[in-house]
Amino acid sequence: MPKITYVSVDGNERKTVEAAVGTTVMENAIKNMVPGIEAECGGACACATCHVYVDAEWSKATSSPQSMEEDMLNFAYDVRPNSRLSCQIKVTDELDGLVVHIPERQA
């Protein structure tokens, strides 16, 4: 199974989890109780409370946000070029080793 690493806002804590292909980065954060991912809408892309920063080396592999995700990112806190909603990143074998960073707070 692919592994995803979630890095705390201060960079001092890293949590690596195994993720089933076809699930989302958000679902795996919730299942593994990753602090900082609230996911209030449950993954419907209707809020911005699963906001993460994709590590630079993984930007191409996770692709760019679609228009609906871009609209929701307008409500996120401290949006950066590598911002994504973790509910919109589907786990694939190619994402084995993915690293995402948790923002200071969710919207």
N, C-alpha and C positions, 0 to 999 in steps of 0.2 A: 504494500500500500504506500502511496505517496506520503511524504512527511511535510508538514507545514510548521514553520517556526514563527511564533508571535513574540514580538519584542516590546517590552514595557516602554512607556513614554520616556523614562530616564535612561533606558538602555541597560539597566542593571539586571533585569530579569528576562529570561528567555524561556518560553514553553514550547516544546516540540511535540507535536501530536501526529498520530497516523490518521490519515483521512481516506475514506472510501471514494473511489472514482465516481463521479456523478453528483456528489454532494457539493456544498458550497463552503467557502472559507468561513463564512459566518456560522453555518450549521455546526461546523467542527469547533469553532470558538465557544459556542453556547454549550455544546455537548461536553466539552472539556473545561468548562468554567474559567475561561480566559478573562481576567479582569479588564474592564474598559470597553468591551463589546456588549452593548445593551440590546440591540436588535428588537426594538419595540414593535415593529410591524411584522415580525416573524419572517422576514425575507421577501416581502412583497414589493420591495423597491418603492415604498411609500413614506419613508422617513430617511434620516441620515445618521442613525444611531449605531451603524455598524461600519462606520468610516475607518479606513486604514490607509497607511502609506505603503505602497509596494516598494520593496527594496529595488534600487536602481537596476541591478543586474537581471531582475525579473520583469521589468516593464514590458518588453516585447512579448514575452511568453503569456502575459495576462491580457494583452491587447489594450485597446482604448475603450473608455466607457461609451455605451450607446446613448442616444439622445435622452431617453427617460432617466437613466442614471445621472447624466450630466445635469439635468434639471434638479434632481434631488440633491446633488452635491452642492448646489447653490445654498442649501440650508445647513451644510456641514460647517464645523468650526475649523478655521485655519486650513483652508483648502490649498493644496499644492499641486504641481503638475503630475505628481505620482499618486494623487488621491484616487481611491476607488471605494465603492461600497462593497464590503466583503460578501454580501448576499448575491452579488452579480458575478463573482469569480467562481466558476465551476472547476472543481478539482479534476485534473486529468493526470495521466502518467507523466506527461511532460512537465508538470508542475512539482514533481518530486524535489524537495529541498526549498520550496518557496519560502521567502522571508517577508513578513509584513510587520509594520511598526504601528503601535497603537497611538492615536493622538492624545493630547493633553486632556481633552474632554470630548464628549459627543454633543451633537446639536440638541 
